[in-house]
């Protein structure tokens, strides 16, 4: 039967290790899977767009497992008291086609996004980076801060959001966790002295969160918020000045920051940097940009990490998601009306 990991189950798993070790564990699994990138079946995600948002399916598979994530992106949801992003995922056995895991992925996506961001920065940011600016303090922001500390040692945060309530929420959540947090009065002020800047805004619009004159030499930009057609955060001039790294070009050219650029705009796939096939940062003054939109292999990695953590556990629920008639060829037996045996005269 299919193991089910619900919200409470995942919260207990994270609490048992701590958020930062959990993010580190996912990052290690992503790094391992990226090193065998060519073993995976890959495709851009399927996206169904509506005026209020998008619903997507994100698949990935190797020779043993297939995974997909169902995820939405609806920026207006916060006005209704709902999550901007909600998701669940499935991990299945390729040999039988049977699902082995059904998991919540709203929380897990936040954890794996932070893991991917910090993993890329470990290869692209200047060594010794300790200060990060965070522009946009929504649901992803705290995970980004903890992920970057876990993988890079970031301990100083310069933050900004247009909503004072978001700033207050972030500061309350970070209180007592050992960060030095400075709330800036503007995005340009937040970037002062930062080694890394993470942009993680939610509005589905062509926005300029970072303008060209805000970005100095040597900074690493972790551009997370631009993740669908018509949604961007960076001025095109920044992309022209820097070296751009992506997950899967066929998807990023549609959804990422580089949708603003010509179709032949040069990018480097981050997996090639991880395997040593390509150079990441080459000089201290270079501007590096991770144009992150999220990719199915990262969800595959996160689901695989959770599945490995729960292997052998009997305290999790099992779902009768797949029918099990006594005779696999007799599916109708499950719905056949009851017929009492005919009486013999």
URDA-V866961 format. One record per backbone hydrogen bond with DSSP energy under -1.0 kcal/mol. NH is the residue of the N-H (numbers start at 1). CO is the residue of the C=O. If there is no record, write none. Layout:
nh: [NH:NH]
co: [CO:CO]
//
This chain:
nh: [2:3:4:5:10:11:12:13:14:15:16:18:22:23:24:25:26:27:28:29:30:31:32:33:34:35:36:37:39:40:41:46:48:50:54:55:56:57:58:60:61:62:66:67:68:69:70:71:72:73:74:77:79:80:81:82:88:89:90:91:92:93:94:97:100:101:102:103:104:105:109:110:111:112:113:114:115:116:117:118:119:120:121:122:124:125:129:132:133:134:135:136:141:144:145:146:147:148:149:150:151:152:153:154:155:156:157:158:159:160:167:168:169:170:171:172:173:174:177:180:182:184:190:191:192:194:195:196:197:198:199:200:205:207:207:209:210:214:215:218:219:220:221:222:223:224:225:227:231:232:235:238:240:241:242:243:245:246:251:252:253:254:255:256:259:260:261:265:268:270:272:274:275:277:278:288:289:290:291:292:292:298:299:300:301:302:303:304:305:306:307:308:309:310:313:319:321:330:334:335:336]
co: [319:100:317:102:6:7:8:9:10:11:12:14:18:19:20:21:22:23:24:25:26:27:28:29:30:31:33:34:36:37:61:57:55:53:73:48:71:46:69:67:41:65:92:60:90:58:88:56:86:54:84:74:76:77:78:77:70:103:68:101:66:98:64:93:91:91:3:89:5:87:105:106:107:108:109:110:111:112:113:114:115:116:117:118:120:121:126:156:196:158:198:160:138:140:141:142:143:144:145:146:147:148:149:148:130:130:180:132:182:134:163:164:165:166:167:168:169:170:174:155:157:159:186:187:189:191:131:131:220:133:222:135:203:205:232:233:233:211:212:285:216:195:288:197:290:199:199:225:228:205:210:235:236:237:238:287:289:268:248:248:249:251:251:252:256:257:258:262:244:246:269:270:271:272:272:219:243:221:245:223:290:295:295:296:297:298:299:300:301:302:303:304:305:306:310:2:319:327:331:332:332]
//
